[in-house]
Amino acid sequence: MLAALAVICIVALSATINFVSDSIAALLSTLSTIDVAIVVALITGCVSIVTVIGGGIANNYLAYRQRNSEYLREHRAQAYEKPIEIVYKMLMKSKKKEQYSADEMLSDMNDFNQSLTLWGSSKAIRLWDEWRLATAGKQPSASELLFAMEKVLIQLRRDMGQGRGLKRGDLLKLFINDVDTLLSSSNSVNQ
């Protein structure tokens, strides 16, 4: 049955190729007998039609991509605000000498996990998983956790359309005064 289907497909493809090649040969023989001005007009018309149709298709495709990107960005904005809220909530509670309870943190992280599942880019999900598993595993240093969280935040910014101009430590400088010291100690450990 499969062999019969393959034979039918091959015969159909062969017939199509023969028909198209015969049609092109007939068109070329006809064009050789027509006045040059008419041939030029026909070619110009065909090029114009192809250009208009191709431009319309390209324009519709680009508009679709733009709408899709805007839609994702709108929904990602709501989802991506959560880890930033978590970071700043931790900072504010530590400055006020208050406790950010494990239950409250777990609830906030679950909210983010839920929205990230639906709206997060694959790279953002991978980086978040790396950070989350690093915090649950071997008890990494505070600087390792901070720099890993910064990677996540930088990726979230990229997903939102922000450029790639940030270096390691640039976001951390927003809320940690001695990041340069942390960077130099982290670099000496890595070398």
N, CA, C and O of each residue as an XYZ file, in Angstrom:
764
protein
N       0.827     -1.189      0.000
C       0.000      0.000      0.000
C       0.876      1.259      0.000
O       0.620      2.223     -0.722
N       1.919      1.211      0.839
C       2.847      2.336      0.917
C       3.594      2.509     -0.406
O       3.823      3.633     -0.852
N       3.973      1.384     -1.033
C       4.666      1.433     -2.323
C       3.744      2.007     -3.398
O       4.186      2.789     -4.240
N       2.473      1.625     -3.374
C       1.516      2.140     -4.354
C       1.344      3.648     -4.178
O       1.279      4.386     -5.162
N       1.271      4.102     -2.941
C       1.153      5.532     -2.655
C       2.390      6.273     -3.149
O       2.270      7.361     -3.713
N       3.574      5.703     -2.949
C       4.815      6.325     -3.423
C       4.822      6.414     -4.943
O       5.220      7.437     -5.501
N       4.384      5.353     -5.618
C       4.342      5.355     -7.087
C       3.372      6.417     -7.583
O       3.676      7.126     -8.541
N       2.210      6.539     -6.947
C       1.218      7.543     -7.339
C       1.794      8.946     -7.175
O       1.612      9.797     -8.045
N       2.481      9.189     -6.077
C       3.092     10.507     -5.835
C       4.153     10.807     -6.883
O       4.220     11.929     -7.385
N       4.972      9.839     -7.216
C       6.028     10.039     -8.216
C       5.428     10.327     -9.582
O       5.904     11.214    -10.291
N       4.383      9.586     -9.961
C       3.733      9.804    -11.256
C       3.102     11.194    -11.302
O       3.217     11.894    -12.308
N       2.436     11.594    -10.221
C       1.806     12.919    -10.167
C       2.858     14.027    -10.254
O       2.659     15.020    -10.954
N       3.961     13.859     -9.553
C       5.035     14.858     -9.590
C       5.639     14.936    -10.991
O       5.913     16.028    -11.488
N       5.843     13.801    -11.619
C       6.394     13.759    -12.978
C       5.452     14.450    -13.967
O       5.907     15.205    -14.827
N       4.153     14.200    -13.855
C       3.172     14.819    -14.750
C       3.150     16.331    -14.548
O       3.050     17.087    -15.514
N       3.241     16.766    -13.312
C       3.249     18.200    -13.015
C       4.484     18.864    -13.613
O       4.388     19.941    -14.200
N       5.630     18.232    -13.468
C       6.874     18.793    -14.009
C       6.797     18.860    -15.537
O       7.191     19.862    -16.134
N       6.295     17.808    -16.163
C       6.152     17.801    -17.628
C       5.203     18.897    -18.096
O       5.484     19.570    -19.088
N       4.089     19.087    -17.403
C       3.115     20.106    -17.780
C       3.722     21.500    -17.658
O       3.574     22.331    -18.554
N       4.408     21.749    -16.538
C       5.009     23.062    -16.314
C       6.107     23.327    -17.343
O       6.189     24.428    -17.887
N       6.942     22.340    -17.612
C       8.030     22.551    -18.580
C       7.467     22.766    -19.984
O       7.981     23.603    -20.726
N       6.418     22.026    -20.363
C       5.785     22.232    -21.676
C       5.162     23.625    -21.753
O       5.248     24.286    -22.788
N       4.541     24.068    -20.676
C       3.915     25.397    -20.646
C       4.969     26.487    -20.778
O       4.766     27.462    -21.500
N       6.081     26.330    -20.093
C       7.156     27.322    -20.179
C       7.749     27.342    -21.580
O       8.027     28.416    -22.113
N       7.947     26.176    -22.184
C       8.477     26.110    -23.546
C       7.523     26.788    -24.535
O       7.968     27.520    -25.420
N       6.208     26.548    -24.387
C       5.220     27.177    -25.266
C       5.221     28.691    -25.070
O       5.112     29.444    -26.038
N       5.343     29.140    -23.815
C       5.368     30.572    -23.528
C       6.601     31.219    -24.159
O       6.499     32.293    -24.752
N       7.750     30.583    -24.038
C       8.974     31.140    -24.609
C       8.914     31.188    -26.137
O       9.383     32.152    -26.741
N       8.350     30.169    -26.760
C       8.236     30.185    -28.234
C       7.257     31.261    -28.687
O       7.458     31.875    -29.734
N       6.202     31.497    -27.916
C       5.241     32.543    -28.242
C       5.872     33.917    -28.068
O       5.646     34.814    -28.880
N       6.671     34.089    -27.000
C       7.306     35.379    -26.740
C       8.279     35.769    -27.856
O       8.468     36.954    -28.131
N       8.894     34.775    -28.494
C       9.859     35.093    -29.551
C       9.174     35.672    -30.792
O       9.824     36.339    -31.597
N       7.881     35.427    -30.953
C       7.162     35.958    -32.121
C       6.449     37.272    -31.823
O       5.950     37.919    -32.744
N       6.390     37.677    -30.566
C       5.680     38.908    -30.184
C       6.646     40.089    -30.246
O       7.855     39.926    -30.086
N       6.100     41.262    -30.479
C       6.883     42.493    -30.528
C       7.614     42.712    -29.201
O       7.093     42.369    -28.140
N       8.806     43.278    -29.262
C       9.657     43.479    -28.086
C       8.980     44.384    -27.058
O       9.088     44.136    -25.857
N       8.292     45.416    -27.503
C       7.631     46.343    -26.582
C       6.558     45.625    -25.761
O       6.379     45.920    -24.580
N       5.863     44.706    -26.370
C       4.820     43.947    -25.660
C       5.467     42.998    -24.647
O       4.960     42.841    -23.536
N       6.567     42.376    -25.019
C       7.267     41.466    -24.100
C       7.763     42.229    -22.880
O       7.622     41.757    -21.752
N       8.348     43.419    -23.101
C       8.830     44.248    -22.001
C       7.666     44.647    -21.098
O       7.799     44.629    -19.874
N       6.533     45.005    -21.684
C       5.352     45.378    -20.897
C       4.847     44.195    -20.075
O       4.474     44.356    -18.913
N       4.837     43.004    -20.682
C       4.406     41.807    -19.949
C       5.347     41.502    -18.769
O       4.895     41.200    -17.665
N       6.631     41.586    -19.019
C       7.606     41.315    -17.942
C       7.471     42.353    -16.838
O       7.483     42.005    -15.657
N       7.344     43.615    -17.207
C       7.182     44.676    -16.212
C       5.907     44.464    -15.397
O       5.910     44.622    -14.176
N       4.836     44.112    -16.068
C       3.574     43.847    -15.365
C       3.705     42.680    -14.396
O       3.229     42.748    -13.263
N       4.355     41.609    -14.847
C       4.546     40.441    -13.968
C       5.393     40.788    -12.757
O       5.086     40.389    -11.634
N       6.468     41.538    -12.998
C       7.327     41.948    -11.875
C       6.540     42.820    -10.906
O       6.675     42.669     -9.691
N       5.723     43.728    -11.424
C       4.903     44.596    -10.566
C       3.924     43.776     -9.728
O       3.765     44.015     -8.531
N       3.280     42.819    -10.363
C       2.312     41.981     -9.643
C       3.009     41.180     -8.552
O       2.527     41.114     -7.421
N       4.131     40.578     -8.886
C       4.877     39.789     -7.895
C       5.340     40.684     -6.745
O       5.295     40.277     -5.584
N       5.783     41.899     -7.065
C       6.243     42.827     -6.037
C       5.101     43.227     -5.106
O       5.267     43.240     -3.886
N       3.962     43.548     -5.672
C       2.818     43.957     -4.853
C       2.354     42.803     -3.967
O       2.108     42.989     -2.775
N       2.237     41.625     -4.548
C       1.788     40.468     -3.758
C       2.825     40.118     -2.686
O       2.477     39.882     -1.529
N       4.094     40.087     -3.080
C       5.154     39.786     -2.107
C       5.226     40.824     -1.008
O       5.403     40.480      0.160
N       5.090     42.106     -1.373
C       5.107     43.173     -0.369
C       3.929     43.062      0.590
O       4.071     43.283      1.792
N       2.761     42.718      0.042
C       1.579     42.551      0.902
C       1.751     41.405      1.883
O       1.409     41.518      3.060
N       2.286     40.305      1.381
C       2.518     39.151      2.256
C       3.541     39.500      3.335
O       3.338     39.199      4.512
N       4.644     40.139      2.928
C       5.681     40.522      3.890
C       5.128     41.506      4.915
O       5.413     41.385      6.106
N       4.335     42.482      4.460
C       3.756     43.471      5.365
C       2.818     42.809      6.369
O       2.859     43.126      7.558
N       1.974     41.893      5.898
C       1.061     41.193      6.808
C       1.822     40.344      7.817
O       1.462     40.291      8.993
N       2.867     39.688      7.356
C       3.677     38.869      8.256
C       4.351     39.732      9.325
O       4.340     39.381     10.505
N       4.933     40.849      8.918
C       5.585     41.737      9.887
C       4.570     42.331     10.871
O       4.862     42.471     12.058
N       3.386     42.678     10.377
C       2.344     43.206     11.266
C       1.912     42.143     12.267
O       1.699     42.440     13.442
N       1.782     40.902     11.798
C       1.435     39.803     12.695
C       2.501     39.636     13.771
O       2.178     39.507     14.952
N       3.771     39.638     13.370
C       4.868     39.502     14.335
C       4.858     40.642     15.346
O       5.097     40.420     16.533
N       4.585     41.858     14.885
C       4.538     43.020     15.775
C       3.395     42.883     16.774
O       3.586     43.135     17.964
N       2.215     42.488     16.313
C       1.068     42.306     17.222
C       1.359     41.206     18.239
O       1.053     41.346     19.423
N       1.951     40.115     17.767
C       2.290     39.007     18.653
C       3.303     39.454     19.709
O       3.164     39.122     20.886
N       4.305     40.196     19.293
C       5.330     40.692     20.207
C       4.725     41.632     21.248
O       5.058     41.544     22.430
N       3.845     42.524     20.820
C       3.186     43.446     21.747
C       2.307     42.692     22.739
O       2.285     43.014     23.927
N       1.594     41.700     22.255
C       0.731     40.895     23.117
C       1.559     40.183     24.193
O       1.223     40.211     25.377
N       2.652     39.544     23.749
C       3.520     38.859     24.711
C       4.140     39.836     25.698
O       4.191     39.558     26.896
N       4.608     40.972     25.209
C       5.240     41.957     26.079
C       4.267     42.459     27.145
O       4.644     42.645     28.302
N       3.023     42.673     26.749
C       2.005     43.140     27.698
C       1.786     42.119     28.818
O       1.731     42.479     29.994
N       1.665     40.857     28.445
C       1.423     39.821     29.448
C       2.687     39.496     30.244
O       2.612     39.180     31.431
N       3.833     39.575     29.595
C       5.080     39.322     30.311
C       5.352     40.413     31.335
O       5.926     40.147     32.391
N       4.944     41.633     31.030
C       5.184     42.730     31.972
C       4.535     42.422     33.315
O       5.140     42.628     34.367
N       3.322     41.935     33.273
C       2.626     41.595     34.517
C       3.331     40.447     35.238
O       3.469     40.462     36.461
N       3.770     39.462     34.472
C       4.420     38.296     35.073
C       5.810     38.642     35.587
O       6.199     38.203     36.669
N       6.556     39.423     34.825
C       7.952     39.705     35.151
C       8.120     40.721     36.283
O       9.219     40.880     36.815
N       7.051     41.399     36.649
C       7.144     42.326     37.782
C       7.294     41.588     39.111
O       7.827     42.140     40.073
N       6.833     40.365     39.162
C       6.823     39.615     40.422
C       8.216     39.378     41.011
O       8.399     39.649     42.197
N       9.215     38.888     40.254
C      10.520     38.680     40.893
C      11.164     39.990     41.326
O      11.910     40.022     42.304
N      10.880     41.065     40.606
C      11.412     42.362     41.012
C      10.753     42.791     42.324
O      11.412     43.340     43.207
N       9.458     42.539     42.441
C       8.764     42.812     43.710
C       9.364     41.990     44.847
O       9.531     42.490     45.959
N       9.686     40.729     44.566
C      10.269     39.851     45.588
C      11.605     40.409     46.053
O      11.859     40.486     47.255
N      12.461     40.799     45.113
C      13.786     41.333     45.463
C      13.642     42.596     46.297
O      14.285     42.730     47.338
N      12.811     43.513     45.851
C      12.659     44.765     46.579
C      11.938     44.568     47.914
O      12.196     45.295     48.874
N      11.044     43.595     47.976
C      10.383     43.301     49.253
C      11.405     42.777     50.252
O      11.379     43.142     51.427
N      12.317     41.908     49.770
C      13.377     41.409     50.655
C      14.244     42.553     51.154
O      14.578     42.618     52.337
N      14.605     43.450     50.255
C      15.452     44.578     50.633
C      14.767     45.496     51.640
O      15.370     45.893     52.638
N      13.517     45.829     51.377
C      12.788     46.733     52.281
C      12.579     46.098     53.652
O      12.714     46.768     54.676
N      12.257     44.832     53.673
C      12.051     44.158     54.964
C      13.365     44.076     55.734
O      13.372     44.230     56.955
N      14.480     43.836     55.036
C      15.759     43.761     55.750
C      16.184     45.138     56.255
O      16.778     45.240     57.328
N      15.891     46.198     55.500
C      16.213     47.552     55.958
C      15.378     47.939     57.166
O      15.857     48.655     58.045
N      14.133     47.475     57.221
C      13.248     47.775     58.342
C      13.418     46.776     59.476
O      12.717     46.844     60.486
N      14.366     45.836     59.300
C      14.632     44.785     60.296
C      13.389     43.932     60.540
O      13.127     43.486     61.657
N      12.631     43.717     59.460
C      11.453     42.856     59.524
C      11.783     41.530     58.875
O      12.773     41.408     58.154
N      10.955     40.545     59.133
C      11.162     39.206     58.591
C      10.282     39.008     57.358
O       9.076     39.252     57.403
N      10.888     38.566     56.263
C      10.141     38.164     55.072
C       9.898     36.676     55.264
O      10.774     35.855     54.992
N       8.715     36.337     55.731
C       8.444     34.963     56.148
C       8.578     33.988     54.983
O       8.389     34.340     53.818
N       8.906     32.771     55.336
C       9.064     31.726     54.321
C       7.737     31.485     53.605
O       7.721     31.251     52.397
N       6.629     31.540     54.339
C       5.322     31.346     53.705
C       5.015     32.457     52.703
O       4.507     32.200     51.611
N       5.330     33.693     53.086
C       5.085     34.832     52.201
C       5.970     34.733     50.948
O       5.510     34.984     49.834
N       7.235     34.368     51.145
C       8.154     34.221     50.017
C       7.711     33.074     49.113
O       7.735     33.201     47.889
N       7.312     31.969     49.705
C       6.850     30.820     48.923
C       5.622     31.189     48.102
O       5.509     30.798     46.940
N       4.714     31.930     48.693
C       3.517     32.360     47.985
C       3.889     33.269     46.810
O       3.375     33.100     45.704
N       4.781     34.231     47.053
C       5.207     35.141     45.987
C       5.918     34.381     44.863
O       5.690     34.648     43.683
N       6.772     33.441     45.236
C       7.505     32.682     44.221
C       6.571     31.759     43.442
O       6.751     31.576     42.238
N       5.591     31.183     44.101
C       4.618     30.343     43.391
C       3.794     31.161     42.403
O       3.486     30.695     41.306
N       3.437     32.393     42.801
C       2.722     33.274     41.868
C       3.563     33.532     40.623
O       3.064     33.489     39.499
N       4.859     33.803     40.847
C       5.736     34.049     39.706
C       5.911     32.789     38.866
O       5.871     32.854     37.637
N       6.106     31.637     39.521
C       6.254     30.380     38.780
C       5.048     30.126     37.884
O       5.187     29.690     36.741
N       3.878     30.402     38.416
C       2.649     30.175     37.666
C       2.596     31.059     36.419
O       2.293     30.576     35.328
N       2.888     32.343     36.577
C       2.835     33.234     35.416
C       4.003     32.985     34.464
O       3.850     33.136     33.252
N       5.168     32.605     34.994
C       6.324     32.307     34.148
C       6.062     31.082     33.278
O       6.520     31.013     32.137
N       5.330     30.122     33.819
C       5.001     28.914     33.069
C       4.278     29.254     31.771
O       4.530     28.636     30.736
N       3.396     30.219     31.824
C       2.608     30.573     30.650
C       3.282     31.621     29.774
O       3.244     31.511     28.548
N       3.899     32.635     30.376
C       4.360     33.787     29.607
C       5.873     33.899     29.472
O       6.346     34.707     28.673
N       6.640     33.134     30.208
C       8.090     33.289     30.189
C       8.745     32.721     28.947
O       8.286     31.730     28.379
N       9.835     33.369     28.532
C      10.611     32.822     27.416
C      11.354     31.583     27.913
O      11.521     31.397     29.119
N      11.791     30.753     27.000
C      12.484     29.526     27.395
C      13.775     29.843     28.148
O      14.118     29.146     29.103
N      14.488     30.882     27.731
C      15.728     31.238     28.419
C      15.439     31.766     29.820
O      16.173     31.456     30.758
N      14.389     32.554     29.975
C      14.023     33.066     31.296
C      13.638     31.912     32.225
O      13.998     31.917     33.402
N      12.920     30.943     31.707
C      12.524     29.788     32.522
C      13.764     29.010     32.952
O      13.875     28.616     34.113
N      14.704     28.784     32.020
C      15.927     28.050     32.374
C      16.739     28.789     33.438
O      17.213     28.172     34.392
N      16.905     30.105     33.283
C      17.684     30.872     34.263
C      16.989     30.898     35.625
O      17.650     30.807     36.659
N      15.672     31.019     35.630
C      14.925     31.013     36.894
C      15.076     29.654     37.582
O      15.270     29.581     38.796
N      14.986     28.582     36.794
C      15.162     27.241     37.361
C      16.559     27.071     37.943
O      16.716     26.499     39.022
N      17.578     27.566     37.235
C      18.948     27.483     37.755
C      19.062     28.220     39.089
O      19.653     27.707     40.039
N      18.493     29.422     39.153
C      18.560     30.198     40.391
C      17.791     29.501     41.512
O      18.277     29.393     42.638
N      16.604     29.038     41.195
C      15.758     28.396     42.198
C      16.417     27.128     42.739
O      16.406     26.888     43.947
N      16.991     26.318     41.849
C      17.640     25.084     42.282
C      18.936     25.375     43.038
O      19.308     24.622     43.939
N      19.623     26.456     42.681
C      20.842     26.830     43.408
C      20.512     27.225     44.840
O      21.290     26.958     45.756
N      19.357     27.864     45.037
C      18.976     28.272     46.388
C      18.536     27.079     47.222
O      18.628     27.113     48.449
N      18.062     26.027     46.573
C      17.576     24.860     47.310
C      18.676     23.825     47.531
O      18.507     22.900     48.326
N      19.779     23.973     46.844
C      20.797     22.933     46.860
C      21.894     23.123     47.879
O      21.664     22.981     49.080
N      23.068     23.438     47.416
C      24.314     23.339     48.163
C      24.628     24.531     49.064
O      25.749     24.621     49.564
N      23.723     25.415     49.283
C      23.951     26.624     50.069
C      25.063     27.482     49.457
O      26.130     27.626     50.053
N      24.822     28.043     48.292
C      25.821     28.894     47.656
C      25.983     30.198     48.438
O      25.155     30.539     49.283
N      27.047     30.907     48.145
C      27.295     32.172     48.845
C      26.246     33.197     48.425
O      25.589     33.056     47.394
N      26.111     34.228     49.251
C      25.137     35.282     48.960
C      25.475     35.976     47.646
O      24.571     36.336     46.891
N      26.763     36.172     47.359
C      27.137     36.844     46.113
C      26.770     35.988     44.901
O      26.327     36.525     43.886
N      26.947     34.667     44.990
C      26.559     33.790     43.884
C      25.057     33.889     43.621
O      24.619     33.944     42.472
N      24.285     33.909     44.692
C      22.832     34.023     44.540
C      22.443     35.365     43.933
O      21.564     35.436     43.074
N      23.105     36.428     44.385
C      22.788     37.752     43.848
C      23.105     37.839     42.365
O      22.300     38.347     41.584
N      24.271     37.349     41.973
C      24.648     37.421     40.564
C      23.767     36.511     39.702
O      23.473     36.838     38.552
N      23.353     35.388     40.248
C      22.442     34.507     39.512
C      21.074     35.171     39.348
O      20.449     35.063     38.292
N      20.611     35.861     40.401
C      19.339     36.576     40.315
C      19.449     37.722     39.313
O      18.498     38.018     38.590
N      20.614     38.363     39.276
C      20.810     39.445     38.309
C      20.720     38.905     36.878
O      20.163     39.569     36.004
N      21.262     37.711     36.632
C      21.143     37.096     35.303
C      19.677     36.934     34.920
O      19.282     37.206     33.787
N      18.886     36.488     35.878
C      17.451     36.306     35.621
C      16.817     37.648     35.267
O      16.068     37.753     34.296
N      17.123     38.675     36.064
C      16.520     39.990     35.834
C      16.951     40.577     34.491
O      16.146     41.204     33.802
N      18.209     40.378     34.118
C      18.682     40.874     32.821
C      17.949     40.157     31.687
O      17.580     40.782     30.692
N      17.738     38.851     31.835
C      17.007     38.116     30.794
C      15.557     38.588     30.715
O      15.001     38.689     29.622
N      14.945     38.875     31.853
C      13.575     39.375     31.833
C      13.515     40.711     31.097
O      12.576     40.973     30.345
N      14.529     41.556     31.320
C      14.584     42.836     30.611
C      14.741     42.607     29.100
O      14.110     43.302     28.304
N      15.562     41.656     28.708
C      15.733     41.353     27.275
C      14.421     40.897     26.661
O      14.077     41.288     25.546
N      13.690     40.070     27.394
C      12.395     39.605     26.893
C      11.421     40.765     26.702
O      10.523     40.698     25.863
N      11.603     41.820     27.477
C      10.722     42.979     27.379
C      11.198     43.975     26.323
O      10.577     45.020     26.128
N      12.300     43.652     25.641
C      12.766     44.502     24.553
C      13.888     45.449     24.925
O      14.306     46.262     24.101
N      14.387     45.360     26.155
C      15.501     46.212     26.557
C      16.789     45.686     25.953
O      16.923     44.486     25.712
N      17.736     46.581     25.708
C      18.980     46.228     25.053
C      19.872     45.325     25.888
O      19.538     44.939     27.008
N      20.986     45.011     25.319
C      21.931     44.107     25.944
C      23.116     44.859     26.541
O      24.197     44.284     26.669
N      22.947     46.107     26.904
C      24.067     46.927     27.344
C      24.477     46.756     28.789
O      25.463     47.362     29.209
N      23.770     45.961     29.568
C      24.102     45.812     30.981
C      25.183     44.768     31.184
O      25.169     43.704     30.566
N      26.118     45.091     32.060
C      27.177     44.150     32.417
C      26.864     43.570     33.794
O      25.941     44.002     34.485
N      27.655     42.590     34.158
C      27.495     41.955     35.459
C      27.669     43.002     36.561
O      28.667     43.721     36.605
N      26.696     43.069     37.427
C      26.735     44.000     38.546
C      25.970     45.286     38.324
O      25.682     45.994     39.289
N      25.628     45.617     37.080
C      24.948     46.887     36.804
C      23.576     46.977     37.474
O      23.237     48.015     38.043
N      22.796     45.920     37.417
C      21.485     45.953     38.080
C      21.622     45.904     39.596
O      20.846     46.527     40.320
N      22.613     45.158     40.068
C      22.799     45.057     41.522
C      23.179     46.396     42.129
O      22.900     46.639     43.303
N      23.810     47.269     41.355
C      24.199     48.592     41.849
C      22.992     49.441     42.209
O      23.119     50.429     42.931
N      21.814     49.059     41.706
C      20.609     49.812     42.036
C      20.232     49.681     43.506
O      19.626     50.586     44.080
N      20.595     48.547     44.116
C      20.198     48.368     45.503
C      21.305     47.872     46.410
O      21.061     47.649     47.596
N      22.513     47.690     45.898
C      23.647     47.303     46.733
C      24.766     48.302     46.480
O      25.210     48.473     45.345
N      25.220     48.962     47.543
C      26.210     50.030     47.390
C      27.605     49.523     47.066
O      28.332     50.178     46.320
N      27.996     48.387     47.599
C      29.377     47.912     47.438
C      29.483     46.752     46.450
O      30.183     45.772     46.705
N      28.792     46.869     45.336
C      28.819     45.809     44.328
C      30.211     45.658     43.730
O      30.631     44.545     43.414
N      30.931     46.769     43.572
C      32.278     46.686     43.000
C      33.182     45.817     43.863
O      33.993     45.057     43.333
N      33.055     45.917     45.184
C      33.825     45.064     46.091
C      33.394     43.614     45.921
O      34.224     42.706     45.882
N      32.102     43.412     45.824
C      31.562     42.072     45.616
C      32.034     41.492     44.284
O      32.366     40.309     44.201
N      32.064     42.320     43.249
C      32.536     41.881     41.934
C      34.005     41.490     41.967
O      34.388     40.457     41.417
N      34.828     42.309     42.609
C      36.268     41.994     42.655
C      36.528     40.733     43.465
O      37.396     39.940     43.099
N      35.796     40.526     44.561
C      35.990     39.305     45.340
C      35.464     38.082     44.580
O      36.032     36.994     44.677
N      34.379     38.269     43.826
C      33.824     37.173     43.027
C      34.773     36.820     41.875
O      34.952     35.647     41.550
N      35.368     37.829     41.269
C      36.313     37.580     40.168
C      37.562     36.888     40.668
O      38.098     36.027     39.970
N      38.051     37.235     41.863
C      39.255     36.600     42.386
C      38.973     35.146     42.757
O      39.860     34.300     42.639
N      37.752     34.843     43.202
C      37.378     33.466     43.524
C      37.285     32.643     42.242
O      37.705     31.486     42.212
N      36.718     33.255     41.151
C      36.549     32.544     39.885
C      37.871     32.275     39.180
O      37.958     31.348     38.376
N      38.904     33.068     39.465
C      40.193     32.878     38.791
C      41.060     31.974     39.541
O      42.184     31.704     39.117
